[in-house]
Amino acid sequence: MIAQLTGLVAQVGPTSAVIEVGGFGVQAVCSPNTVAGLRVGQSATLATSLVVREDSLTLYGFASADEREFFELLLTATGVGPKLAQAALAVLSPDELRTAIATENLVQLCKVPGIGRKGAQRMVIELKDKINAVGHADAPASAVRPAAAWRAQVTQGLQGLGWSARDAESACE
C-alpha cells in the first residue's frame, strides 16, 4: 500500500498530478480541490490510496489523510466506486459528508453527481454506524447547548462502541 507521496510536483492536470519521487514520476488521480493546491516545481505531500482492479492499479491522491480515510470508507458502500467516492469528496468536505450521513440529510448527499435518492439512502444505511471509525459527526453548533454538552459526548461514545445513532440518543433520554 502506498500511503503517501512526497516530492516535487512535475505536472498538474485537471484531474491528476505527477509527483517526482526518487527520480521517477508517480501519477495520482486527484480531486479538483487537491489539484488546486499544487504548483509545478514546488514540494508537495499527498495522502494516497491505491485501488487495485483486475486491469489496473490506480493511485488516488488527497490533500489530507482525513480525505483519504473517508474515500476508503465510501468505497465500502454498495455501488460506490472510486470515481463516485472522489466526486463526493470534490463536492462535500469529509466533515460535511459525516454530518450529512449522521443526520440522514439525503438532499445534501444528492448534490453529488451520480448519487440519487436511493443511492444516498443506501449510503446512509451502510455508513451511518461506520463514520465514527474515521472521525466523528459534529452536531451543528446551534443544536448543542452548553448545559447539554455531555449529551453529545455520551452519544458519540456509545456510537463508538457500535450503537446506532438512534439507540444512543434514546439511551441519553
Stockholm file with secondary structure:
# STOCKHOLM 1.0

chainA/1-173         MIAQLTGLVAQVGPTSAVIEVGGFGVQAVCSPNTVAGLRVGQSATLATSLVVREDSLTLYGFASADEREFFELLLTATGVGPKLAQAALAVLSPDELRTAIATENLVQLCKVPGIGRKGAQRMVIELKDKINAVGHADAPASAVRPAAAWRAQVTQGLQGLGWSARDAESACE
#=GR chainA/1-173 SS CCCEEEEEEEEECSSEEEEEETTEEEEEEECHHHHHTCCTTSEEEEEEEEEECSSCEEEEEESSHHHHHHHHHHTTSTTCCHHHHHHHHHHSCHHHHHHHHHTTCHHHHTTSTTCCHHHHHHHHHHHTTTGGGGCCCCCCGGGCCGGGHHHHHHHHHHHHTTCCHHHHHHHHC
#=GC SS_cons         CCCEEEEEEEEECSSEEEEEETTEEEEEEECHHHHHTCCTTSEEEEEEEEEECSSCEEEEEESSHHHHHHHHHHTTSTTCCHHHHHHHHHHSCHHHHHHHHHTTCHHHHTTSTTCCHHHHHHHHHHHTTTGGGGCCCCCCGGGCCGGGHHHHHHHHHHHHTTCCHHHHHHHHC
//
